[in-house]
Amino acid sequence: LVTVLIASCGGRPGVTVMIAGQKEPVPMVLSSTTQRTGCSSVHGDAFPQNVPLTTVRGAPVTLRFEAGTGATGIRGWIHEQDPAPPGGPIEEFTVSGPAGSYQPAKIVAGRTYQVTVNVLWSFVVTSGEETHVFRLRIEPP
């Protein structure tokens, strides 16, 4: 029982994002965390100012996600940045479980996007979310 409780108090699982055809993970910044227990909840926002930019040539782009131990799902939102249209995201996605991929349908060459990746996690006595952000620029092939 003690081993299970210690394991359930581990840190957040984290997430790695790769773009198909690229050798390095996409650099991201942490933008928020939430942690819940049976009797409390804590939330923190980072409000990142310098969101990393990754540039790739050609569309379509496939995003590959891999989260650590305890991750139960991944969801995300893609916002166009130039020009920034009013309103919400141009695409939303969900990946079941701790790993998977997604190919955005509305990303086109010559534009920059902000991608928000939210990892849901759960251990025995705690659960929560962590959110990361990166920018993605698609150049013509």
C-alpha positions in Angstrom: 0.0 0.0 0.0 2.8 2.4 0.8 4.4 1.8 -2.6 1.1 2.6 -4.3 0.7 5.8 -2.3 4.2 7.0 -3.0 3.8 6.3 -6.7 0.5 8.2 -6.8 2.3 11.3 -5.4 4.7 11.5 -8.3 5.1 14.5 -10.5 3.1 15.4 -13.6 3.7 13.2 -16.6 4.9 15.8 -19.0 4.5 15.5 -22.8 6.8 15.4 -25.8 5.6 16.6 -29.2 7.3 15.5 -32.4 6.6 16.5 -36.0 6.8 13.7 -38.5 10.0 13.9 -40.4 11.8 16.0 -37.8 14.5 14.6 -35.5 14.1 16.9 -32.5 11.1 17.3 -30.2 9.2 20.5 -30.5 10.3 23.1 -27.9 7.3 24.2 -25.7 6.6 26.2 -22.6 4.5 25.3 -19.7 1.4 27.5 -19.5 -0.7 26.1 -16.7 -1.1 23.2 -14.2 -4.0 21.9 -12.1 -3.7 19.2 -9.4 -6.7 17.7 -7.5 -6.9 15.5 -4.5 -9.9 14.2 -2.7 -10.2 17.4 -0.6 -8.4 20.1 -2.5 -7.5 21.6 -5.9 -4.6 23.8 -6.9 -4.3 25.7 -10.3 -1.4 27.8 -11.6 -1.0 29.9 -14.8 2.4 30.9 -16.2 1.3 33.3 -18.9 4.4 32.6 -21.1 5.7 35.6 -23.1 8.2 33.9 -25.3 6.5 30.9 -26.9 9.0 28.9 -28.9 8.6 28.8 -32.7 9.2 25.7 -34.8 9.3 26.1 -38.6 8.7 23.2 -41.0 8.5 23.0 -44.8 5.3 21.8 -46.4 1.9 20.7 -45.3 0.3 18.4 -44.3 2.0 18.1 -40.9 1.6 15.2 -38.5 1.9 16.0 -34.8 3.0 13.0 -32.6 2.4 13.1 -28.8 3.9 11.0 -26.1 3.1 11.7 -22.4 4.6 10.1 -19.3 3.3 7.7 -16.7 -0.2 8.5 -15.4 -1.3 10.4 -18.6 -4.9 9.4 -19.5 -5.5 11.6 -22.5 -4.2 14.5 -24.6 -6.3 17.3 -26.1 -5.3 20.4 -28.0 -6.3 23.6 -29.8 -4.8 25.2 -32.8 -5.1 29.0 -33.2 -4.0 30.9 -36.3 -1.7 33.8 -35.5 -1.2 35.7 -38.8 -3.6 37.0 -39.4 -5.2 36.3 -36.1 -8.9 35.8 -36.7 -11.4 36.7 -34.0 -12.8 33.9 -32.0 -11.6 30.5 -30.9 -9.4 27.9 -32.3 -9.5 26.8 -36.0 -9.1 23.2 -34.9 -9.5 21.1 -31.8 -8.1 17.5 -31.3 -8.2 14.7 -28.8 -5.7 11.8 -28.4 -7.0 8.8 -26.3 -4.4 7.6 -23.9 -0.8 8.7 -23.3 0.4 8.6 -26.9 -0.9 9.1 -30.5 -0.8 11.4 -33.5 -2.9 14.1 -35.1 -2.8 15.6 -38.6 -4.4 19.1 -38.7 -6.7 19.6 -41.6 -6.7 23.5 -41.6 -3.0 24.3 -41.4 -1.7 25.8 -44.6 1.8 26.9 -45.8 2.7 30.6 -45.3 1.1 31.0 -41.9 2.0 30.7 -38.2 -0.1 28.9 -35.6 -0.1 28.6 -31.8 -0.7 25.0 -30.6 -1.9 24.4 -27.1 -1.4 20.8 -25.7 -3.3 19.7 -22.6 -2.4 16.5 -20.8 -4.9 14.9 -18.5 -3.4 12.7 -15.8 -4.5 10.5 -12.9 -2.8 8.6 -10.1 -4.4 6.7 -7.2 -5.2 9.8 -5.0 -4.4 12.7 -7.3 -5.3 13.9 -10.8 -4.8 16.9 -12.8 -3.9 18.6 -16.1 -0.8 20.3 -17.5 -0.9 22.6 -20.5 2.0 23.4 -22.8 2.2 25.9 -25.8 4.3 26.2 -28.9 4.1 28.1 -32.2 4.3 26.4 -35.5 5.2 28.1 -38.8 4.6 26.2 -42.1 6.7 27.3 -45.0 6.0 26.3 -48.6 7.9 23.1 -49.7 
